[in-house]
Amino acid sequence: MNLKHLLVSTLILFSCQAYSQTQLYGTWTAHCSFENGNQKSMTTSSLCPVKQTSDSSVTISSIQLKVDATHLTFGEDKTGITYVKRSNNNAISFVKDRTPYSFDILGTTSSKYLILRGHNGQMLLLEKTED
């Protein structure tokens, strides 16, 4: 009886890990979060496109992101960036434009959204888009 429970527990664990590895796959719109309202002290992820529109305002744009088993592709880039997914703590790491990034992947109550929380505290809200 104990062997049967161990086998069932192991199968459940493997299925949960497989889900956590594939939940990130697909096409996403990454919405950028920011802190503080004024341009001089505002902070956002360096992945987010920031454009100064006047002396006193900026525009922060969302990012299109495609994720497959081995690569992240940002916007209209032709080549993807290799990433490392650590399923033991549900995190992702990669290097873009010589800058290292590391994010914890936070689930939500919706299968349409995920949150990436950077180790520096900055966050991206991922919204699943139709492929």
C-alpha positions as CSV (number, residue, x, y, z in Angstrom):
1,M,0.0,0.0,0.0
2,N,2.8,2.5,0.8
3,L,4.5,1.8,-2.5
4,K,1.3,2.6,-4.3
5,H,1.0,5.9,-2.5
6,L,4.6,6.7,-3.3
7,L,4.1,6.0,-7.0
8,V,1.0,8.1,-7.2
9,S,2.7,11.0,-5.3
10,T,5.7,10.8,-7.7
11,L,3.4,10.9,-10.8
12,I,1.6,13.9,-9.4
13,L,4.9,15.7,-8.7
14,F,6.2,15.0,-12.2
15,S,2.9,16.2,-13.8
16,C,3.1,19.5,-11.7
17,Q,6.7,20.0,-12.8
18,A,5.9,19.4,-16.4
19,Y,3.1,22.0,-16.2
20,S,5.4,24.6,-14.5
21,Q,7.9,24.1,-17.3
22,T,5.3,24.6,-20.1
23,Q,3.1,27.3,-18.5
24,L,5.4,30.0,-19.9
25,Y,5.4,28.7,-23.5
26,G,3.4,30.7,-26.0
27,T,3.0,34.3,-27.1
28,W,2.6,37.1,-24.5
29,T,2.3,40.8,-24.1
30,A,4.5,41.9,-21.3
31,H,3.0,44.9,-19.6
32,C,5.6,47.0,-17.8
33,S,5.2,48.2,-14.2
34,F,6.8,51.3,-12.9
35,E,7.3,53.2,-9.6
36,N,6.8,56.9,-8.9
37,G,5.0,59.2,-11.2
38,N,7.6,61.7,-12.3
39,Q,10.2,61.1,-15.0
40,K,13.3,61.9,-12.8
41,S,12.6,59.2,-10.2
42,M,10.6,56.7,-12.1
43,T,11.9,53.1,-12.3
44,T,10.9,50.3,-14.6
45,S,12.5,47.2,-15.9
46,S,15.3,47.9,-18.4
47,L,13.5,45.5,-20.8
48,C,10.7,48.1,-21.2
49,P,10.9,50.6,-24.0
50,V,10.9,54.1,-22.5
51,K,10.5,57.2,-24.7
52,Q,10.7,60.7,-23.5
53,T,7.7,62.6,-25.0
54,S,8.4,66.0,-23.4
55,D,10.4,67.6,-20.7
56,S,8.0,66.4,-18.1
57,S,6.6,63.1,-19.5
58,V,7.6,59.7,-20.8
59,T,5.8,56.8,-22.5
60,I,6.5,53.2,-21.4
61,S,5.5,50.6,-24.0
62,S,4.6,46.9,-23.6
63,I,6.7,44.2,-25.1
64,Q,5.7,41.3,-27.3
65,L,7.3,38.1,-26.2
66,K,7.3,34.6,-27.6
67,V,8.5,31.7,-25.4
68,D,9.3,28.2,-26.6
69,A,11.2,25.3,-24.9
70,T,14.6,26.9,-25.4
71,H,14.3,30.6,-26.5
72,L,12.7,33.9,-25.8
73,T,12.0,36.2,-28.7
74,F,11.3,39.8,-28.1
75,G,9.1,41.8,-30.5
76,E,10.1,41.5,-34.1
77,D,13.6,40.1,-33.4
78,K,14.5,37.3,-35.8
79,T,16.7,35.4,-33.4
80,G,15.7,34.2,-29.9
81,I,17.6,34.4,-26.7
82,T,18.5,31.2,-24.9
83,Y,17.1,31.1,-21.4
84,V,17.4,28.8,-18.4
85,K,14.2,27.7,-16.6
86,R,14.7,26.4,-13.0
87,S,11.6,24.4,-12.2
88,N,12.7,23.8,-8.6
89,N,11.9,27.4,-7.8
90,N,9.9,28.4,-10.9
91,A,12.4,31.0,-12.2
92,I,13.9,32.1,-15.5
93,S,17.2,33.6,-16.3
94,F,18.7,35.0,-19.5
95,V,21.0,37.7,-20.9
96,K,19.7,40.4,-23.3
97,D,22.0,43.1,-24.7
98,R,24.7,42.0,-22.3
99,T,22.5,42.6,-19.3
100,P,21.6,39.5,-17.1
101,Y,18.0,39.1,-16.1
102,S,16.5,36.8,-13.5
103,F,12.8,36.5,-12.7
104,D,10.6,34.5,-10.5
105,I,7.5,33.3,-12.2
106,L,4.4,34.0,-10.2
107,G,1.1,32.4,-11.0
108,T,-2.2,34.1,-10.8
109,T,-5.8,32.9,-10.5
110,S,-6.1,33.2,-14.3
111,S,-4.4,31.0,-16.8
112,K,-4.2,34.1,-19.1
113,Y,-1.8,36.0,-16.8
114,L,1.6,35.4,-15.2
115,I,3.8,37.8,-13.3
116,L,7.6,38.0,-13.7
117,R,9.2,39.4,-10.5
118,G,12.8,40.5,-11.0
119,H,15.3,39.9,-8.2
120,N,15.6,43.7,-8.1
121,G,11.9,44.0,-7.3
122,Q,10.6,45.1,-10.7
123,M,7.7,43.3,-12.3
124,L,6.2,42.4,-15.7
125,L,2.6,41.3,-16.1
126,L,2.4,38.7,-18.9
127,E,-0.9,38.5,-20.7
128,K,-1.3,35.5,-23.0
129,T,-2.2,36.4,-26.6
130,E,-3.6,34.2,-29.3
131,D,-0.9,32.5,-31.4
